[in-house]
Amino acid sequence: MNQNQNANYFVHESSYVDANVQIGEGTKIWHFCHIQSGAKIGAHCSLGQNVNVGNNVVIGNYVKIQNNVSVYEGVTLEDYVFCGPSMVFTNVIDPRCKYPQRGSEFYHKTLVKEGASIGANATIVCGHTIGKHAFIGAGAVVTKDVPDYALMVGVPARQVGWACECGEILPKFKNEVQCPRCGREYLLEQDRLVVK
């Protein structure tokens, strides 16, 4: 099924939207995408070319998913999440072709919280939470939970600093810091960055 003429969202004619899908106002779904049954996509999202949204996936508002990304069942993206080109989500820890593990009882949940950014070609191993406004560098492999505002790079991903809500990498600091771009102020409390 493609876009209803009266719908308040856009689906390119080359894409497929299965039955029982919710798509919010102003969302744009571009070439060669597939939105599977039970998926819920919020308002004002952008799904680039060749994006697959799995069964029962929940995507918030103002989410941007770049080309060649599959958001598998078990993944939830909160508002304002950015998924870079060809980044990867998984949903099974120990996949075997001979012994398939299909269905929600096998899938490990992944939550990407509000405002987090995931760089191009990064991999998010399932069963983890990526904190609010965290920044996952290109090519990183996330194998554990990520704190709010954390800057993660490498394989496996390790924290190398902090990122502001606006995306600026924060300068080195001990207890408090101000973003040089937007002026937001933060405090470090027991290894957690919080808004001052």
Secondary structure as UniProt FT lines:
FT   TURN            5..6
FT   STRAND          10..11
FT   TURN            13..14
FT   STRAND          16..17
FT   STRAND          22..23
FT   TURN            25..26
FT   STRAND          28..29
FT   TURN            31..32
FT   STRAND          34..35
FT   TURN            37..38
FT   STRAND          40..41
FT   TURN            43..44
FT   STRAND          46..47
FT   TURN            49..50
FT   STRAND          52..53
FT   TURN            55..56
FT   STRAND          58..59
FT   STRAND          64..65
FT   STRAND          70..71
FT   TURN            73..74
FT   STRAND          75..77
FT   TURN            79..80
FT   STRAND          82..83
FT   TURN            85..86
FT   STRAND          88..89
FT   TURN            104..106
FT   STRAND          110..112
FT   TURN            114..115
FT   STRAND          117..118
FT   TURN            120..121
FT   STRAND          123..124
FT   STRAND          129..130
FT   TURN            132..133
FT   STRAND          135..136
FT   TURN            138..139
FT   STRAND          141..142
FT   TURN            148..149
FT   STRAND          150..153
FT   TURN            154..157
FT   STRAND          158..163
FT   TURN            165..166
FT   STRAND          176..178
FT   TURN            180..182
FT   STRAND          185..189
FT   TURN            190..191
FT   STRAND          192..195
//
